[in-house]
Amino acid sequence: MKNLYPNLNALFSGHFHQDWEEQSLPPDEILRRYLADASLHALSLALAELTVLLSHSREERSLRSALLSLGCFYNLRADGMTFDGWLRRLQMKLQTHCAGIR
């Protein structure tokens, strides 16, 4: 999975890793910082990979498994979200951010 989606792996394992909660930052702030720090190229590649991932499955179990294998340990269900919903929200944020800096 990491080889198929290297940019998503960098996002998730680098920002939502096992110890991410120790940073005491909410998920939206972590994502905001990623968007501010990453290059347009990296963001565009992550967006493309996310689009492919979402086109393969919308089943919660599959998406949860994919996120775990990509190093994402954010328990989004604790925040009342579904995996599909959170990933689609992430997709929209990436699209909006990329469009705004082109």
Helices and strands as residue ranges (DSSP letters): H 6-15, G 20-23, H 27-37, H 40-56, H 60-69, G 76-79, H 83-100
